[in-house]
Amino acid sequence: MSRPLSKHIDNAELDALMPTVPEMAPTLDGSSLDVTREIRQHVTACQECREKVQQYLFLVSPQPTEVRPAAARGPDCPEDIDWYDVVLGLWPEFKATQLLAHAAVCDHCGPRLRAATRLEGDPTPWEESFLAELRAPSNPVPGANAFWRLPRLQSLKGLTAALALVLIAGALTVRSSLLPPHLSGQEFVEFAVASHRQHAQGRLALDVRSDSQQALNEWFKAKSPFSLALPARSPLAAEQRPYRLEGARLVPVKAKTAVFIAYQLQTSTLQTTAASLTVIPDSVAVASGGTEAGFKKVTFHYSTAEGYKVVTWSLHGLTYALVSSEGNKTQRSCMVCHSALGDRDLSGTATPLPITPNPLDPFLQ
Amino acid sequence: MFRVGKPIGLVVMRTASMWGNTSRSLVEDLIQAIYLKLWEGGRSLLREFAVHRPDAILGYLKKTAANTTHDYFKHLHSQASGGNNAHVSTLDVEPEAGQEVPGSQERVLFGIFLNEIDEHLKHGLTGPDRERDRTIFWLYFRQGMSTKEISTLPGINLSMKGVGSVIERLKYAIREQILGKQSGAEQDTEQDLKAIPAPISY
């Protein structure tokens, strides 16, 4: 049966003109092709339908993303996001969901997410054959001669550079054999508490004093041996935030360097109490022990040491220890990051530790 | 390690490709460097991670591979540019990142049209998956990601077919919006969106 030429295009016909999801596309038989031809004839003749088809075409066939210029960073773009972490599921799911929702409509972050996603696709036949032809890596046996550790890309730079690297590699091997490789979870807790206590007693001066996240982040960028940044866009004005940053310093530990960040925590009675965040690469310490609160992508370890509440966790290559005198009924100290991330207020959230009477509670709650 | 050799190799190869270099010997050397990094400290770090985050161990390995590769090229680049540049994190440099180009009129109009569609989605979608469905829609149409790529993202929790179903359902509603319900289906937007079966979840 022939389609009336004067009939305006309808939903199914518009779809039939431009099916866009290949796996959902209908298979057209001969008669369907005839109808499609008749729809096109109507669209050619009808200005109204032509505009609607063009509009729909605009949506479902946008400019190829590969040639679309990436946009500049917008005011809502999250800072310090490695989109590959998001793709790999290394972020908590609720946060990953927020990030994906942003990237979906952002021409700055979207292309970065897409690029990260494309690291994860199945290998193409060409990639398969490339991988199959690769030389198998040597088994890195601890204690083996350091010479085998030299990658060929270094040796290409010449014998002098190679010899220098051998000496460096040898020195590092000897050094690492003399020093314990890293702290245990409990040792890291003790280190963080000791730093916190020393600072509270005025025996650990800060290298930089500022209540500005941006200023501290600049300092981290210049001084920290590892990449570190505090979330810096709090939706709250400085005076409304439940904490006030004091400053930071570097603290040596096990021949490595930790970053110590001190801040004051505001209690509901408008008093303040000291809190600190100690950060170290997870090659030095991985959070463990204590009472665990596991989320899909991160596990928090709660413990009490020398009267302080300590929360440790490892995420994105770093291990954190948050030390405070806060009671177990609240987690206000976490807001130093969470308020800037726009997450829920943890001021009323209890810690998964036994709630024992705390002499400071009347002041802290 | 044999089981993860291929994923690591693939990440190294693709990351190196982003920097415009897929020389076989370079990829082999980078893989070797990654193994070394993973073996540091008698693999204790790797073991601890595997114990604490068994679900994320492959992600950890891939992340290590990508970072090591990026670091190599950044180091090479900084040496080529004078050698004294401070170390930059993997967040600072992304080969695909471009510069803003002033929008043409067509681009501005397209932006307005996209906003209209987005408003329609925001108001028309209901239920617990409304944000997820909106995200899927734009990842597909605005960012050009495939249904397969979208289905692998965390929090999507749909198969490739399920993602396709969401897109088809929302496309139906958008077509209705564009056509102005001239086809006689005088339903409201919410009904439009509910008219198509929900996606298949797996």
Interface residues (C-beta under 8 A of the other chain):
Chain A: H8 I9 D10 N11 L14 D15 T20 V21 E23 M24 K52 Q55 Y56 F58 L59 V60 P62 P64 T65 E66 P69 A70 A71 A72 D80 I81 D82 Y84 D85 V86 V87 L88 G89 L90 W91 E93 F94 A96 T97 L100 A101 A103 A104 V105 D107 G110 P111 R112 L113 R114 A115 T117 R118 L119 E120 G121 P123 E127 F130 L131 E133 L134 R135 A136 P137 S138 P140 P142 R149 P151 R152 L153 Q154 S176 P181 H182 K221 A222 S227 D282 S283 V286 A287 S288 K296 K297 T299 S314 G317
Chain B: G5 K6 G9 L10 V11 M13 R14 T15 M18 T22 R24 S25 L26 V27 E28 D29 L30 I31 Q32 A33 Y35 L36 W39 E40 G41 G42 S44 L45 E48 F49 H52 R53 D55 A56 G59 Y60 K62 K63 A66 Y72 A86 S89 T90 L91 E94 P95 E96 A97 G98 Q99 E100 V101 F110 F113 L114 I117 D118 E131 R132 R134 T135 I136 F137 W138 L139 Y140 F141 R142 Q143 G144 M145 T147 K148 E149 T152 L153 P154 G155 I156 M160 K161 G164 S165 I167 E168 K171 Y172 I174 R175 E176 I178 L179 G180 Q182 S183 A185
